[in-house]
């Protein structure tokens, strides 16, 4: 793919030599980026159609976010939650208002937000619902991706994520995604929560049937069960709305947020819920050294303010229509399935043509970076700052790859 005189091959070899092989990255070595574009160590430019799994919804080095980070770096970076810093209350208040919730609990990574949601739901179940000690159960969906901690992979149905990491944490019931009857049947007197991605990203941007999320909301209300929406990838403008749940007018009891909340600068995650849910936690029962640190809060405040204007949600919806039209034009021309919600797409390539990995390698050679998942499926999730012309470029390059 590259000339041996260039820097990329050596950098790739060094990375493979000195790191555990828990990822299989494309042989591209990035050295700088701005907006929707990346530049490698040899000066070649690539259109970023992954956006750090939606961590870069606002593009690389968004000026407003970079300015907030620089300003905070010059003043204060970390205090721990043993003290209160001057960015903390503003971040929690503005994010709570964006979510329409009473309280926010800041953490760092998406997996930490999920773990926090699990702990809060169990404690709520024991203290509020009255579930017998040690009996709390959470209903989850097949094909889920909520992170990679020991507890989270315990209810994964992806054998690559799960195999050989047991013994597994009990307390979860897995049902088919999108099957409301199965979900309803799985709820019993010990069920404290239903934990779902409103759109399954890692599975290939799988959108549930219309009416599914409202049905989940209704049954959770009727059975006194918390509805926890993992909006870590799908939230914060990605789908053309602030949250993917918004498309069907659904408000969960708890939002799990991350990725884009850090503006592509620092890891920031959070749990947002009302006081009758998050209020079950008392001092010493849960925490994080870096969660809610000054630098994270300063950046995340600006992220929330960008979202509060609605501009990025509108861009995602409008440009998503253009992306959908372009991709659907490739059905029967190498694509056998297309799922699009906002600027988020799952594409199923005819497996007789190539694997998803091969497609991503060929796209990279043409200056477009994307990510494969599950055989011949690839995902597109460009930054929300992408232009119409850049969307057309990505679709055109994909068409060339599919045409051979």
HELIX and SHEET records of a PDB file:
HELIX    1   1 UNK A    8  UNK A   18  1                                  11    
HELIX    2   2 UNK A   51  UNK A   54  1                                   4    
HELIX    3   3 UNK A   63  UNK A   73  1                                  11    
HELIX    4   4 UNK A   88  UNK A   99  1                                  12    
HELIX    5   5 UNK A  110  UNK A  124  1                                  15    
HELIX    6   6 UNK A  125  UNK A  129  3                                   5    
HELIX    7   7 UNK A  150  UNK A  153  1                                   4    
HELIX    8   8 UNK A  159  UNK A  162  1                                   4    
HELIX    9   9 UNK A  180  UNK A  186  1                                   7    
HELIX   10  10 UNK A  212  UNK A  222  1                                  11    
HELIX   11  11 UNK A  244  UNK A  248  5                                   5    
HELIX   12  12 UNK A  259  UNK A  262  5                                   4    
HELIX   13  13 UNK A  275  UNK A  278  1                                   4    
HELIX   14  14 UNK A  294  UNK A  308  1                                  15    
HELIX   15  15 UNK A  311  UNK A  328  1                                  18    
HELIX   16  16 UNK A  356  UNK A  365  1                                  10    
HELIX   17  17 UNK A  388  UNK A  403  1                                  16    
SHEET    1   A 4 UNK A  30  UNK A  34  0                                        
SHEET    2   A 4 UNK A  37  UNK A  40 -1                                        
SHEET    3   A 4 UNK A  45  UNK A  48 -1                                        
SHEET    4   A 4 UNK A 368  UNK A 369  1                                        
SHEET    1   B 7 UNK A 103  UNK A 107  0                                        
SHEET    2   B 7 UNK A 269  UNK A 273 -1                                        
SHEET    3   B 7 UNK A 254  UNK A 257 -1                                        
SHEET    4   B 7 UNK A 226  UNK A 230  1                                        
SHEET    5   B 7 UNK A 191  UNK A 196  1                                        
SHEET    6   B 7 UNK A 137  UNK A 141  1                                        
SHEET    7   B 7 UNK A 172  UNK A 175  1                                        
SHEET    1   C 2 UNK A 199  UNK A 200  0                                        
SHEET    2   C 2 UNK A 206  UNK A 207 -1                                        
SHEET    1   D 4 UNK A 335  UNK A 340  0                                        
SHEET    2   D 4 UNK A 345  UNK A 349 -1                                        
SHEET    3   D 4 UNK A 377  UNK A 380 -1                                        
SHEET    4   D 4 UNK A 371  UNK A 373 -1                                        
END                                                                             
